[in-house]
Amino acid sequence: MSLGEIISAVDRLSPEEWRQLREYMERREAKITHSKELHAGTVDMDTLMQALAEISAGLSDEEFAEIECAMNEEYIEPMNEDE
C-alpha cells in the first residue's frame, strides 16, 4: 500500500476511527522515541564524539547539516528476528 493510498483511507475514517488511529499513532511515536533513547553503558560517548569529529572534519556547517538531514529523513524499522 502506498502512502497516497493510506492517506486516502485515513480521509475516509469516521470521527471515532480517526480518534483510534490518532491514539495508535501517539503510542507508536512514543515507542519509537523511547527506542532511540541512549542508556548508560550502551554507547561509548567519547568514541562516538571522536568519530563524529573525524566525519565532520573539513565540512562546512551547511554540508554537515545537509548530511544530517539526509540521515534523518527516513526511519526504517529494524527487522523482527521472529519473522
PyMOL Python script that loads the backbone (N, CA, C, O; Angstrom):
from pymol import cmd

cmd.read_pdbstr("""\
ATOM      1  N   MET A   1       0.857  -1.173   0.000  1.00  0.00           N
ATOM      2  CA  MET A   1       0.000   0.000   0.000  1.00  0.00           C
ATOM      3  C   MET A   1       0.899   1.231   0.000  1.00  0.00           C
ATOM      4  O   MET A   1       1.833   1.333   0.796  1.00  0.00           O
ATOM      5  N   SER A   2       0.611   2.143  -0.886  1.00  0.00           N
ATOM      6  CA  SER A   2       1.406   3.372  -0.981  1.00  0.00           C
ATOM      7  C   SER A   2       0.949   4.376   0.072  1.00  0.00           C
ATOM      8  O   SER A   2      -0.125   4.242   0.658  1.00  0.00           O
ATOM      9  N   LEU A   3       1.781   5.372   0.296  1.00  0.00           N
ATOM     10  CA  LEU A   3       1.421   6.428   1.241  1.00  0.00           C
ATOM     11  C   LEU A   3       0.163   7.147   0.785  1.00  0.00           C
ATOM     12  O   LEU A   3      -0.689   7.487   1.606  1.00  0.00           O
ATOM     13  N   GLY A   4       0.038   7.383  -0.515  1.00  0.00           N
ATOM     14  CA  GLY A   4      -1.157   8.040  -1.038  1.00  0.00           C
ATOM     15  C   GLY A   4      -2.418   7.245  -0.736  1.00  0.00           C
ATOM     16  O   GLY A   4      -3.454   7.820  -0.403  1.00  0.00           O
ATOM     17  N   GLU A   5      -2.333   5.919  -0.852  1.00  0.00           N
ATOM     18  CA  GLU A   5      -3.477   5.063  -0.554  1.00  0.00           C
ATOM     19  C   GLU A   5      -3.827   5.116   0.932  1.00  0.00           C
ATOM     20  O   GLU A   5      -4.998   5.108   1.309  1.00  0.00           O
ATOM     21  N   ILE A   6      -2.796   5.169   1.761  1.00  0.00           N
ATOM     22  CA  ILE A   6      -3.021   5.259   3.211  1.00  0.00           C
ATOM     23  C   ILE A   6      -3.712   6.583   3.539  1.00  0.00           C
ATOM     24  O   ILE A   6      -4.667   6.617   4.315  1.00  0.00           O
ATOM     25  N   ILE A   7      -3.228   7.658   2.951  1.00  0.00           N
ATOM     26  CA  ILE A   7      -3.825   8.974   3.198  1.00  0.00           C
ATOM     27  C   ILE A   7      -5.283   8.987   2.747  1.00  0.00           C
ATOM     28  O   ILE A   7      -6.145   9.517   3.448  1.00  0.00           O
ATOM     29  N   SER A   8      -5.560   8.409   1.588  1.00  0.00           N
ATOM     30  CA  SER A   8      -6.949   8.339   1.104  1.00  0.00           C
ATOM     31  C   SER A   8      -7.817   7.552   2.070  1.00  0.00           C
ATOM     32  O   SER A   8      -8.955   7.937   2.342  1.00  0.00           O
ATOM     33  N   ALA A   9      -7.285   6.445   2.594  1.00  0.00           N
ATOM     34  CA  ALA A   9      -8.043   5.632   3.546  1.00  0.00           C
ATOM     35  C   ALA A   9      -8.291   6.418   4.835  1.00  0.00           C
ATOM     36  O   ALA A   9      -9.383   6.350   5.400  1.00  0.00           O
ATOM     37  N   VAL A  10      -7.296   7.155   5.297  1.00  0.00           N
ATOM     38  CA  VAL A  10      -7.448   7.960   6.514  1.00  0.00           C
ATOM     39  C   VAL A  10      -8.523   9.020   6.309  1.00  0.00           C
ATOM     40  O   VAL A  10      -9.300   9.305   7.221  1.00  0.00           O
ATOM     41  N   ASP A  11      -8.569   9.601   5.119  1.00  0.00           N
ATOM     42  CA  ASP A  11      -9.576  10.628   4.830  1.00  0.00           C
ATOM     43  C   ASP A  11     -11.001  10.083   4.913  1.00  0.00           C
ATOM     44  O   ASP A  11     -11.945  10.851   5.101  1.00  0.00           O
ATOM     45  N   ARG A  12     -11.164   8.775   4.775  1.00  0.00           N
ATOM     46  CA  ARG A  12     -12.500   8.175   4.816  1.00  0.00           C
ATOM     47  C   ARG A  12     -12.903   7.695   6.211  1.00  0.00           C
ATOM     48  O   ARG A  12     -14.001   7.164   6.381  1.00  0.00           O
ATOM     49  N   LEU A  13     -12.035   7.871   7.212  1.00  0.00           N
ATOM     50  CA  LEU A  13     -12.338   7.389   8.560  1.00  0.00           C
ATOM     51  C   LEU A  13     -13.445   8.205   9.217  1.00  0.00           C
ATOM     52  O   LEU A  13     -13.597   9.403   8.974  1.00  0.00           O
ATOM     53  N   SER A  14     -14.210   7.517  10.053  1.00  0.00           N
ATOM     54  CA  SER A  14     -15.210   8.206  10.873  1.00  0.00           C
ATOM     55  C   SER A  14     -14.477   8.943  12.000  1.00  0.00           C
ATOM     56  O   SER A  14     -13.298   8.681  12.242  1.00  0.00           O
ATOM     57  N   PRO A  15     -15.159   9.852  12.684  1.00  0.00           N
ATOM     58  CA  PRO A  15     -14.503  10.543  13.806  1.00  0.00           C
ATOM     59  C   PRO A  15     -13.979   9.565  14.865  1.00  0.00           C
ATOM     60  O   PRO A  15     -12.897   9.779  15.412  1.00  0.00           O
ATOM     61  N   GLU A  16     -14.721   8.509  15.158  1.00  0.00           N
ATOM     62  CA  GLU A  16     -14.265   7.529  16.157  1.00  0.00           C
ATOM     63  C   GLU A  16     -13.040   6.769  15.647  1.00  0.00           C
ATOM     64  O   GLU A  16     -12.097   6.545  16.406  1.00  0.00           O
ATOM     65  N   GLU A  17     -13.040   6.375  14.394  1.00  0.00           N
ATOM     66  CA  GLU A  17     -11.883   5.678  13.823  1.00  0.00           C
ATOM     67  C   GLU A  17     -10.672   6.607  13.793  1.00  0.00           C
ATOM     68  O   GLU A  17      -9.548   6.170  14.042  1.00  0.00           O
ATOM     69  N   TRP A  18     -10.896   7.882  13.490  1.00  0.00           N
ATOM     70  CA  TRP A  18      -9.812   8.873  13.489  1.00  0.00           C
ATOM     71  C   TRP A  18      -9.201   8.986  14.886  1.00  0.00           C
ATOM     72  O   TRP A  18      -7.979   9.037  15.031  1.00  0.00           O
ATOM     73  N   ARG A  19     -10.057   9.025  15.917  1.00  0.00           N
ATOM     74  CA  ARG A  19      -9.566   9.098  17.302  1.00  0.00           C
ATOM     75  C   ARG A  19      -8.723   7.872  17.626  1.00  0.00           C
ATOM     76  O   ARG A  19      -7.656   7.991  18.228  1.00  0.00           O
ATOM     77  N   GLN A  20      -9.199   6.693  17.229  1.00  0.00           N
ATOM     78  CA  GLN A  20      -8.453   5.458  17.499  1.00  0.00           C
ATOM     79  C   GLN A  20      -7.114   5.457  16.764  1.00  0.00           C
ATOM     80  O   GLN A  20      -6.100   5.041  17.324  1.00  0.00           O
ATOM     81  N   LEU A  21      -7.106   5.915  15.525  1.00  0.00           N
ATOM     82  CA  LEU A  21      -5.856   5.987  14.761  1.00  0.00           C
ATOM     83  C   LEU A  21      -4.891   6.968  15.409  1.00  0.00           C
ATOM     84  O   LEU A  21      -3.701   6.678  15.531  1.00  0.00           O
ATOM     85  N   ARG A  22      -5.397   8.134  15.829  1.00  0.00           N
ATOM     86  CA  ARG A  22      -4.536   9.127  16.482  1.00  0.00           C
ATOM     87  C   ARG A  22      -3.911   8.547  17.748  1.00  0.00           C
ATOM     88  O   ARG A  22      -2.720   8.742  17.994  1.00  0.00           O
ATOM     89  N   GLU A  23      -4.701   7.836  18.554  1.00  0.00           N
ATOM     90  CA  GLU A  23      -4.166   7.214  19.766  1.00  0.00           C
ATOM     91  C   GLU A  23      -3.104   6.175  19.424  1.00  0.00           C
ATOM     92  O   GLU A  23      -2.073   6.084  20.091  1.00  0.00           O
ATOM     93  N   TYR A  24      -3.367   5.392  18.380  1.00  0.00           N
ATOM     94  CA  TYR A  24      -2.387   4.399  17.942  1.00  0.00           C
ATOM     95  C   TYR A  24      -1.086   5.081  17.517  1.00  0.00           C
ATOM     96  O   TYR A  24       0.000   4.653  17.908  1.00  0.00           O
ATOM     97  N   MET A  25      -1.201   6.145  16.714  1.00  0.00           N
ATOM     98  CA  MET A  25      -0.015   6.845  16.234  1.00  0.00           C
ATOM     99  C   MET A  25       0.777   7.469  17.385  1.00  0.00           C
ATOM    100  O   MET A  25       2.008   7.467  17.364  1.00  0.00           O
ATOM    101  N   GLU A  26       0.079   7.998  18.381  1.00  0.00           N
ATOM    102  CA  GLU A  26       0.767   8.563  19.542  1.00  0.00           C
ATOM    103  C   GLU A  26       1.517   7.478  20.307  1.00  0.00           C
ATOM    104  O   GLU A  26       2.651   7.693  20.736  1.00  0.00           O
ATOM    105  N   ARG A  27       0.892   6.313  20.480  1.00  0.00           N
ATOM    106  CA  ARG A  27       1.587   5.197  21.152  1.00  0.00           C
ATOM    107  C   ARG A  27       2.790   4.742  20.339  1.00  0.00           C
ATOM    108  O   ARG A  27       3.852   4.452  20.891  1.00  0.00           O
ATOM    109  N   ARG A  28       2.616   4.682  19.033  1.00  0.00           N
ATOM    110  CA  ARG A  28       3.686   4.249  18.127  1.00  0.00           C
ATOM    111  C   ARG A  28       4.852   5.228  18.176  1.00  0.00           C
ATOM    112  O   ARG A  28       6.011   4.820  18.241  1.00  0.00           O
ATOM    113  N   GLU A  29       4.539   6.522  18.145  1.00  0.00           N
ATOM    114  CA  GLU A  29       5.583   7.540  18.209  1.00  0.00           C
ATOM    115  C   GLU A  29       6.341   7.460  19.530  1.00  0.00           C
ATOM    116  O   GLU A  29       7.565   7.584  19.559  1.00  0.00           O
ATOM    117  N   ALA A  30       5.609   7.252  20.621  1.00  0.00           N
ATOM    118  CA  ALA A  30       6.258   7.137  21.930  1.00  0.00           C
ATOM    119  C   ALA A  30       7.186   5.928  21.958  1.00  0.00           C
ATOM    120  O   ALA A  30       8.273   5.989  22.533  1.00  0.00           O
ATOM    121  N   LYS A  31       6.764   4.842  21.346  1.00  0.00           N
ATOM    122  CA  LYS A  31       7.588   3.627  21.305  1.00  0.00           C
ATOM    123  C   LYS A  31       8.858   3.876  20.500  1.00  0.00           C
ATOM    124  O   LYS A  31       9.947   3.479  20.915  1.00  0.00           O
ATOM    125  N   ILE A  32       8.722   4.533  19.346  1.00  0.00           N
ATOM    126  CA  ILE A  32       9.887   4.825  18.508  1.00  0.00           C
ATOM    127  C   ILE A  32      10.823   5.772  19.236  1.00  0.00           C
ATOM    128  O   ILE A  32      12.035   5.555  19.255  1.00  0.00           O
ATOM    129  N   THR A  33      10.276   6.816  19.834  1.00  0.00           N
ATOM    130  CA  THR A  33      11.092   7.778  20.566  1.00  0.00           C
ATOM    131  C   THR A  33      11.833   7.101  21.704  1.00  0.00           C
ATOM    132  O   THR A  33      13.020   7.352  21.913  1.00  0.00           O
ATOM    133  N   HIS A  34      11.140   6.247  22.440  1.00  0.00           N
ATOM    134  CA  HIS A  34      11.763   5.548  23.568  1.00  0.00           C
ATOM    135  C   HIS A  34      12.874   4.620  23.093  1.00  0.00           C
ATOM    136  O   HIS A  34      13.900   4.499  23.762  1.00  0.00           O
ATOM    137  N   SER A  35      12.687   3.960  21.948  1.00  0.00           N
ATOM    138  CA  SER A  35      13.684   3.019  21.470  1.00  0.00           C
ATOM    139  C   SER A  35      14.960   3.719  21.024  1.00  0.00           C
ATOM    140  O   SER A  35      16.009   3.082  20.932  1.00  0.00           O
ATOM    141  N   LYS A  36      14.889   5.039  20.740  1.00  0.00           N
ATOM    142  CA  LYS A  36      16.057   5.787  20.298  1.00  0.00           C
ATOM    143  C   LYS A  36      16.834   6.393  21.460  1.00  0.00           C
ATOM    144  O   LYS A  36      17.906   6.961  21.255  1.00  0.00           O
ATOM    145  N   GLU A  37      16.308   6.279  22.674  1.00  0.00           N
ATOM    146  CA  GLU A  37      16.990   6.869  23.821  1.00  0.00           C
ATOM    147  C   GLU A  37      18.281   6.106  24.111  1.00  0.00           C
ATOM    148  O   GLU A  37      18.334   4.881  24.001  1.00  0.00           O
ATOM    149  N   LEU A  38      19.303   6.843  24.476  1.00  0.00           N
ATOM    150  CA  LEU A  38      20.552   6.218  24.868  1.00  0.00           C
ATOM    151  C   LEU A  38      20.488   5.850  26.342  1.00  0.00           C
ATOM    152  O   LEU A  38      19.998   6.619  27.168  1.00  0.00           O
ATOM    153  N   HIS A  39      20.978   4.689  26.651  1.00  0.00           N
ATOM    154  CA  HIS A  39      21.003   4.234  28.031  1.00  0.00           C
ATOM    155  C   HIS A  39      22.453   4.097  28.474  1.00  0.00           C
ATOM    156  O   HIS A  39      23.319   3.698  27.695  1.00  0.00           O
ATOM    157  N   ALA A  40      22.701   4.430  29.718  1.00  0.00           N
ATOM    158  CA  ALA A  40      24.050   4.356  30.261  1.00  0.00           C
ATOM    159  C   ALA A  40      24.641   2.981  30.003  1.00  0.00           C
ATOM    160  O   ALA A  40      23.989   1.958  30.210  1.00  0.00           O
ATOM    161  N   GLY A  41      25.883   2.975  29.548  1.00  0.00           N
ATOM    162  CA  GLY A  41      26.577   1.717  29.327  1.00  0.00           C
ATOM    163  C   GLY A  41      26.362   1.122  27.950  1.00  0.00           C
ATOM    164  O   GLY A  41      26.965   0.096  27.635  1.00  0.00           O
ATOM    165  N   THR A  42      25.520   1.729  27.111  1.00  0.00           N
ATOM    166  CA  THR A  42      25.269   1.148  25.795  1.00  0.00           C
ATOM    167  C   THR A  42      26.083   1.803  24.694  1.00  0.00           C
ATOM    168  O   THR A  42      26.197   1.251  23.600  1.00  0.00           O
ATOM    169  N   VAL A  43      26.651   2.974  24.965  1.00  0.00           N
ATOM    170  CA  VAL A  43      27.419   3.688  23.954  1.00  0.00           C
ATOM    171  C   VAL A  43      28.640   4.306  24.620  1.00  0.00           C
ATOM    172  O   VAL A  43      28.538   4.916  25.685  1.00  0.00           O
ATOM    173  N   ASP A  44      29.783   4.145  23.989  1.00  0.00           N
ATOM    174  CA  ASP A  44      30.992   4.817  24.469  1.00  0.00           C
ATOM    175  C   ASP A  44      30.963   6.220  23.863  1.00  0.00           C
ATOM    176  O   ASP A  44      31.371   6.421  22.719  1.00  0.00           O
ATOM    177  N   MET A  45      30.481   7.175  24.634  1.00  0.00           N
ATOM    178  CA  MET A  45      30.262   8.527  24.118  1.00  0.00           C
ATOM    179  C   MET A  45      31.562   9.193  23.668  1.00  0.00           C
ATOM    180  O   MET A  45      31.553   9.955  22.701  1.00  0.00           O
ATOM    181  N   ASP A  46      32.667   8.925  24.340  1.00  0.00           N
ATOM    182  CA  ASP A  46      33.936   9.527  23.912  1.00  0.00           C
ATOM    183  C   ASP A  46      34.304   9.055  22.512  1.00  0.00           C
ATOM    184  O   ASP A  46      34.715   9.856  21.672  1.00  0.00           O
ATOM    185  N   THR A  47      34.159   7.765  22.260  1.00  0.00           N
ATOM    186  CA  THR A  47      34.467   7.208  20.942  1.00  0.00           C
ATOM    187  C   THR A  47      33.501   7.754  19.896  1.00  0.00           C
ATOM    188  O   THR A  47      33.905   8.095  18.784  1.00  0.00           O
ATOM    189  N   LEU A  48      32.225   7.834  20.257  1.00  0.00           N
ATOM    190  CA  LEU A  48      31.230   8.375  19.331  1.00  0.00           C
ATOM    191  C   LEU A  48      31.545   9.819  18.975  1.00  0.00           C
ATOM    192  O   LEU A  48      31.511  10.184  17.800  1.00  0.00           O
ATOM    193  N   MET A  49      31.848  10.641  19.958  1.00  0.00           N
ATOM    194  CA  MET A  49      32.140  12.048  19.704  1.00  0.00           C
ATOM    195  C   MET A  49      33.403  12.199  18.861  1.00  0.00           C
ATOM    196  O   MET A  49      33.463  13.074  17.997  1.00  0.00           O
ATOM    197  N   GLN A  50      34.404  11.369  19.093  1.00  0.00           N
ATOM    198  CA  GLN A  50      35.629  11.408  18.294  1.00  0.00           C
ATOM    199  C   GLN A  50      35.320  11.036  16.840  1.00  0.00           C
ATOM    200  O   GLN A  50      35.816  11.677  15.914  1.00  0.00           O
ATOM    201  N   ALA A  51      34.510  10.010  16.646  1.00  0.00           N
ATOM    202  CA  ALA A  51      34.135   9.599  15.289  1.00  0.00           C
ATOM    203  C   ALA A  51      33.365  10.705  14.581  1.00  0.00           C
ATOM    204  O   ALA A  51      33.606  10.969  13.403  1.00  0.00           O
ATOM    205  N   LEU A  52      32.444  11.353  15.281  1.00  0.00           N
ATOM    206  CA  LEU A  52      31.688  12.451  14.678  1.00  0.00           C
ATOM    207  C   LEU A  52      32.598  13.610  14.292  1.00  0.00           C
ATOM    208  O   LEU A  52      32.407  14.236  13.250  1.00  0.00           O
ATOM    209  N   ALA A  53      33.591  13.894  15.136  1.00  0.00           N
ATOM    210  CA  ALA A  53      34.536  14.971  14.821  1.00  0.00           C
ATOM    211  C   ALA A  53      35.335  14.630  13.566  1.00  0.00           C
ATOM    212  O   ALA A  53      35.579  15.496  12.725  1.00  0.00           O
ATOM    213  N   GLU A  54      35.744  13.358  13.440  1.00  0.00           N
ATOM    214  CA  GLU A  54      36.501  12.935  12.262  1.00  0.00           C
ATOM    215  C   GLU A  54      35.636  12.989  11.000  1.00  0.00           C
ATOM    216  O   GLU A  54      36.103  13.395   9.936  1.00  0.00           O
ATOM    217  N   ILE A  55      34.386  12.581  11.126  1.00  0.00           N
ATOM    218  CA  ILE A  55      33.476  12.587   9.985  1.00  0.00           C
ATOM    219  C   ILE A  55      33.222  14.017   9.511  1.00  0.00           C
ATOM    220  O   ILE A  55      33.180  14.278   8.309  1.00  0.00           O
ATOM    221  N   SER A  56      33.055  14.926  10.444  1.00  0.00           N
ATOM    222  CA  SER A  56      32.693  16.300  10.081  1.00  0.00           C
ATOM    223  C   SER A  56      33.892  17.181   9.762  1.00  0.00           C
ATOM    224  O   SER A  56      33.718  18.312   9.309  1.00  0.00           O
ATOM    225  N   ALA A  57      35.098  16.691   9.987  1.00  0.00           N
ATOM    226  CA  ALA A  57      36.285  17.500   9.717  1.00  0.00           C
ATOM    227  C   ALA A  57      36.322  17.892   8.243  1.00  0.00           C
ATOM    228  O   ALA A  57      36.183  17.046   7.359  1.00  0.00           O
ATOM    229  N   GLY A  58      36.509  19.173   7.995  1.00  0.00           N
ATOM    230  CA  GLY A  58      36.607  19.655   6.627  1.00  0.00           C
ATOM    231  C   GLY A  58      35.269  19.988   5.984  1.00  0.00           C
ATOM    232  O   GLY A  58      35.239  20.511   4.870  1.00  0.00           O
ATOM    233  N   LEU A  59      34.170  19.698   6.654  1.00  0.00           N
ATOM    234  CA  LEU A  59      32.857  20.028   6.122  1.00  0.00           C
ATOM    235  C   LEU A  59      32.410  21.387   6.644  1.00  0.00           C
ATOM    236  O   LEU A  59      32.668  21.746   7.793  1.00  0.00           O
ATOM    237  N   SER A  60      31.744  22.126   5.788  1.00  0.00           N
ATOM    238  CA  SER A  60      31.145  23.376   6.263  1.00  0.00           C
ATOM    239  C   SER A  60      29.919  23.020   7.102  1.00  0.00           C
ATOM    240  O   SER A  60      29.433  21.890   7.052  1.00  0.00           O
ATOM    241  N   ASP A  61      29.426  23.984   7.867  1.00  0.00           N
ATOM    242  CA  ASP A  61      28.215  23.756   8.654  1.00  0.00           C
ATOM    243  C   ASP A  61      27.047  23.363   7.750  1.00  0.00           C
ATOM    244  O   ASP A  61      26.236  22.506   8.104  1.00  0.00           O
ATOM    245  N   GLU A  62      26.972  23.996   6.585  1.00  0.00           N
ATOM    246  CA  GLU A  62      25.886  23.702   5.643  1.00  0.00           C
ATOM    247  C   GLU A  62      25.990  22.275   5.112  1.00  0.00           C
ATOM    248  O   GLU A  62      24.981  21.578   5.002  1.00  0.00           O
ATOM    249  N   GLU A  63      27.209  21.838   4.782  1.00  0.00           N
ATOM    250  CA  GLU A  63      27.394  20.471   4.276  1.00  0.00           C
ATOM    251  C   GLU A  63      27.039  19.443   5.352  1.00  0.00           C
ATOM    252  O   GLU A  63      26.377  18.443   5.073  1.00  0.00           O
ATOM    253  N   PHE A  64      27.482  19.699   6.572  1.00  0.00           N
ATOM    254  CA  PHE A  64      27.180  18.767   7.658  1.00  0.00           C
ATOM    255  C   PHE A  64      25.678  18.730   7.927  1.00  0.00           C
ATOM    256  O   PHE A  64      25.120  17.659   8.170  1.00  0.00           O
ATOM    257  N   ALA A  65      25.015  19.892   7.885  1.00  0.00           N
ATOM    258  CA  ALA A  65      23.570  19.944   8.102  1.00  0.00           C
ATOM    259  C   ALA A  65      22.831  19.163   7.015  1.00  0.00           C
ATOM    260  O   ALA A  65      21.837  18.493   7.295  1.00  0.00           O
ATOM    261  N   GLU A  66      23.318  19.251   5.770  1.00  0.00           N
ATOM    262  CA  GLU A  66      22.700  18.518   4.668  1.00  0.00           C
ATOM    263  C   GLU A  66      22.836  17.011   4.876  1.00  0.00           C
ATOM    264  O   GLU A  66      21.885  16.265   4.638  1.00  0.00           O
ATOM    265  N   ILE A  67      23.995  16.565   5.312  1.00  0.00           N
ATOM    266  CA  ILE A  67      24.209  15.142   5.590  1.00  0.00           C
ATOM    267  C   ILE A  67      23.326  14.688   6.739  1.00  0.00           C
ATOM    268  O   ILE A  67      22.702  13.629   6.669  1.00  0.00           O
ATOM    269  N   GLU A  68      23.273  15.487   7.794  1.00  0.00           N
ATOM    270  CA  GLU A  68      22.448  15.145   8.955  1.00  0.00           C
ATOM    271  C   GLU A  68      20.977  15.031   8.551  1.00  0.00           C
ATOM    272  O   GLU A  68      20.282  14.106   8.972  1.00  0.00           O
ATOM    273  N   CYS A  69      20.517  15.959   7.746  1.00  0.00           N
ATOM    274  CA  CYS A  69      19.127  15.939   7.285  1.00  0.00           C
ATOM    275  C   CYS A  69      18.854  14.670   6.484  1.00  0.00           C
ATOM    276  O   CYS A  69      17.826  14.023   6.687  1.00  0.00           O
ATOM    277  N   ALA A  70      19.755  14.306   5.581  1.00  0.00           N
ATOM    278  CA  ALA A  70      19.571  13.103   4.764  1.00  0.00           C
ATOM    279  C   ALA A  70      19.533  11.847   5.638  1.00  0.00           C
ATOM    280  O   ALA A  70      18.776  10.916   5.360  1.00  0.00           O
ATOM    281  N   MET A  71      20.342  11.824   6.680  1.00  0.00           N
ATOM    282  CA  MET A  71      20.379  10.652   7.570  1.00  0.00           C
ATOM    283  C   MET A  71      19.095  10.526   8.385  1.00  0.00           C
ATOM    284  O   MET A  71      18.728   9.426   8.797  1.00  0.00           O
ATOM    285  N   ASN A  72      18.419  11.632   8.616  1.00  0.00           N
ATOM    286  CA  ASN A  72      17.244  11.618   9.478  1.00  0.00           C
ATOM    287  C   ASN A  72      15.922  11.655   8.721  1.00  0.00           C
ATOM    288  O   ASN A  72      14.865  11.674   9.351  1.00  0.00           O
ATOM    289  N   GLU A  73      15.946  11.664   7.398  1.00  0.00           N
ATOM    290  CA  GLU A  73      14.691  11.869   6.689  1.00  0.00           C
ATOM    291  C   GLU A  73      13.815  10.632   6.621  1.00  0.00           C
ATOM    292  O   GLU A  73      12.611  10.767   6.402  1.00  0.00           O
ATOM    293  N   GLU A  74      14.357   9.431   6.798  1.00  0.00           N
ATOM    294  CA  GLU A  74      13.517   8.237   6.778  1.00  0.00           C
ATOM    295  C   GLU A  74      13.938   7.308   7.896  1.00  0.00           C
ATOM    296  O   GLU A  74      15.113   6.969   8.031  1.00  0.00           O
ATOM    297  N   TYR A  75      12.964   6.898   8.697  1.00  0.00           N
ATOM    298  CA  TYR A  75      13.211   5.937   9.771  1.00  0.00           C
ATOM    299  C   TYR A  75      12.790   4.569   9.271  1.00  0.00           C
ATOM    300  O   TYR A  75      11.670   4.402   8.790  1.00  0.00           O
ATOM    301  N   ILE A  76      13.672   3.591   9.379  1.00  0.00           N
ATOM    302  CA  ILE A  76      13.374   2.235   8.937  1.00  0.00           C
ATOM    303  C   ILE A  76      13.336   1.339  10.168  1.00  0.00           C
ATOM    304  O   ILE A  76      14.278   1.304  10.960  1.00  0.00           O
ATOM    305  N   GLU A  77      12.237   0.621  10.311  1.00  0.00           N
ATOM    306  CA  GLU A  77      12.085  -0.288  11.445  1.00  0.00           C
ATOM    307  C   GLU A  77      13.122  -1.405  11.355  1.00  0.00           C
ATOM    308  O   GLU A  77      13.385  -1.911  10.264  1.00  0.00           O
ATOM    309  N   PRO A  78      13.713  -1.797  12.479  1.00  0.00           N
ATOM    310  CA  PRO A  78      14.623  -2.945  12.450  1.00  0.00           C
ATOM    311  C   PRO A  78      13.857  -4.210  12.110  1.00  0.00           C
ATOM    312  O   PRO A  78      12.663  -4.313  12.391  1.00  0.00           O
ATOM    313  N   MET A  79      14.532  -5.161  11.512  1.00  0.00           N
ATOM    314  CA  MET A  79      13.891  -6.424  11.164  1.00  0.00           C
ATOM    315  C   MET A  79      13.508  -7.166  12.430  1.00  0.00           C
ATOM    316  O   MET A  79      14.247  -7.164  13.415  1.00  0.00           O
ATOM    317  N   ASN A  80      12.349  -7.798  12.392  1.00  0.00           N
ATOM    318  CA  ASN A  80      11.893  -8.615  13.507  1.00  0.00           C
ATOM    319  C   ASN A  80      12.527  -9.989  13.346  1.00  0.00           C
ATOM    320  O   ASN A  80      12.275 -10.676  12.356  1.00  0.00           O
ATOM    321  N   GLU A  81      13.346 -10.396  14.308  1.00  0.00           N
ATOM    322  CA  GLU A  81      14.039 -11.667  14.216  1.00  0.00           C
ATOM    323  C   GLU A  81      13.091 -12.866  14.301  1.00  0.00           C
ATOM    324  O   GLU A  81      13.483 -13.981  13.957  1.00  0.00           O
ATOM    325  N   ASP A  82      11.850 -12.654  14.754  1.00  0.00           N
ATOM    326  CA  ASP A  82      10.898 -13.738  14.876  1.00  0.00           C
ATOM    327  C   ASP A  82      10.266 -14.096  13.538  1.00  0.00           C
ATOM    328  O   ASP A  82       9.676 -15.169  13.406  1.00  0.00           O
ATOM    329  N   GLU A  83      10.374 -13.231  12.553  1.00  0.00           N
ATOM    330  CA  GLU A  83       9.742 -13.462  11.251  1.00  0.00           C
ATOM    331  C   GLU A  83      10.642 -14.221  10.333  1.00  0.00           C
ATOM    332  O   GLU A  83      10.268 -14.502   9.194  1.00  0.00           O
TER     333      GLU A  83
END
""", "prot")
cmd.dss("prot")
cmd.show_as("cartoon", "prot")
cmd.util.cbc("prot")
cmd.orient("prot")
